[in-house]
Amino acid sequence: LHIGENRQALDYLNRSLADANTSGNQQILLDIYSALSQAHQKLREPQQAFRFLQAHTQLKDSLNQVAVEEKIQEIKLRYETNEKEKQLKYYEQTLSYQQSQITLRNYYLIILVLLGGIALIAISLAWLRFKHKKQTAELLLKNRQMELEKDNFLAEQKLEFAEQKSKVFANLSHEFKTPLTLILAPLQQLIK
């Protein structure tokens, strides 16, 4: 365009426009629309210049709109990511708190089980001690009863022995008395 060969430049630009449309490169298409508008302006074709300027403006606005939408999506994505990170952090804190509560509950449960075990052992020992004392008391009572029975038996034996001894002496004295009486009675008659 700067050389002054506007028609030849216009032909090159039209071919480039066809290639850019097939390639889909929006930035090259934007530059070609701008160059075509300038070329038609220099050739004093205002309607064509306006048409390509309008196409340039629409494409530029479209690209700007896409860029703005991408920026909005990026901001939304950052916002959602930030919110999800906050949520994740909250869930992690909640999970950590719940885990600490579970750990604390487990410690309490272990302590409770240990205290229950100690209480059970203490109760078992107290019961064994009570049972031992009861058995000891029963044995002492039986022992005492046996001693009393033994004493009663010995007392009965002594009493029986004393009665038999008395009977023996009574019989013996009777046995002596009867013959003596038989001997003494005739002697006393002889003496009189």
QUIWO-V859757 format. One record per residue. RES is the residue in one letter. PHI is phi as a letter, one per 20 degrees, with the letter a starting at -180 (NA if undefined). Layout:
res=RES phi=PHI
res=RES phi=PHI
This chain:
res=L phi=NA
res=H phi=f
res=I phi=f
res=G phi=o
res=E phi=e
res=N phi=f
res=R phi=f
res=Q phi=f
res=A phi=f
res=L phi=f
res=D phi=f
res=Y phi=f
res=L phi=f
res=N phi=f
res=R phi=f
res=S phi=f
res=L phi=f
res=A phi=f
res=D phi=f
res=A phi=f
res=N phi=f
res=T phi=f
res=S phi=f
res=G phi=n
res=N phi=f
res=Q phi=f
res=Q phi=f
res=I phi=f
res=L phi=f
res=L phi=f
res=D phi=f
res=I phi=f
res=Y phi=g
res=S phi=f
res=A phi=f
res=L phi=f
res=S phi=f
res=Q phi=f
res=A phi=f
res=H phi=f
res=Q phi=f
res=K phi=f
res=L phi=e
res=R phi=m
res=E phi=d
res=P phi=f
res=Q phi=f
res=Q phi=f
res=A phi=f
res=F phi=f
res=R phi=f
res=F phi=f
res=L phi=f
res=Q phi=f
res=A phi=f
res=H phi=g
res=T phi=f
res=Q phi=f
res=L phi=f
res=K phi=f
res=D phi=f
res=S phi=f
res=L phi=f
res=N phi=f
res=Q phi=f
res=V phi=f
res=A phi=f
res=V phi=f
res=E phi=f
res=E phi=f
res=K phi=f
res=I phi=f
res=Q phi=f
res=E phi=f
res=I phi=f
res=K phi=f
res=L phi=f
res=R phi=f
res=Y phi=f
res=E phi=f
res=T phi=f
res=N phi=f
res=E phi=f
res=K phi=f
res=E phi=f
res=K phi=f
res=Q phi=f
res=L phi=f
res=K phi=f
res=Y phi=f
res=Y phi=f
res=E phi=f
res=Q phi=f
res=T phi=f
res=L phi=f
res=S phi=f
res=Y phi=f
res=Q phi=f
res=Q phi=f
res=S phi=f
res=Q phi=f
res=I phi=f
res=T phi=f
res=L phi=f
res=R phi=f
res=N phi=f
res=Y phi=f
res=Y phi=f
res=L phi=f
res=I phi=f
res=I phi=f
res=L phi=f
res=V phi=f
res=L phi=f
res=L phi=f
res=G phi=f
res=G phi=f
res=I phi=f
res=A phi=f
res=L phi=f
res=I phi=f
res=A phi=f
res=I phi=f
res=S phi=f
res=L phi=f
res=A phi=f
res=W phi=f
res=L phi=f
res=R phi=f
res=F phi=f
res=K phi=f
res=H phi=f
res=K phi=f
res=K phi=f
res=Q phi=f
res=T phi=f
res=A phi=f
res=E phi=f
res=L phi=f
res=L phi=f
res=L phi=f
res=K phi=f
res=N phi=f
res=R phi=f
res=Q phi=f
res=M phi=f
res=E phi=f
res=L phi=f
res=E phi=f
res=K phi=f
res=D phi=f
res=N phi=f
res=F phi=f
res=L phi=f
res=A phi=f
res=E phi=f
res=Q phi=f
res=K phi=f
res=L phi=f
res=E phi=f
res=F phi=f
res=A phi=f
res=E phi=f
res=Q phi=f
res=K phi=f
res=S phi=f
res=K phi=f
res=V phi=f
res=F phi=f
res=A phi=f
res=N phi=f
res=L phi=f
res=S phi=f
res=H phi=f
res=E phi=f
res=F phi=f
res=K phi=f
res=T phi=f
res=P phi=f
res=L phi=f
res=T phi=f
res=L phi=f
res=I phi=e
res=L phi=f
res=A phi=f
res=P phi=f
res=L phi=f
res=Q phi=f
res=Q phi=f
res=L phi=f
res=I phi=f
res=K phi=e
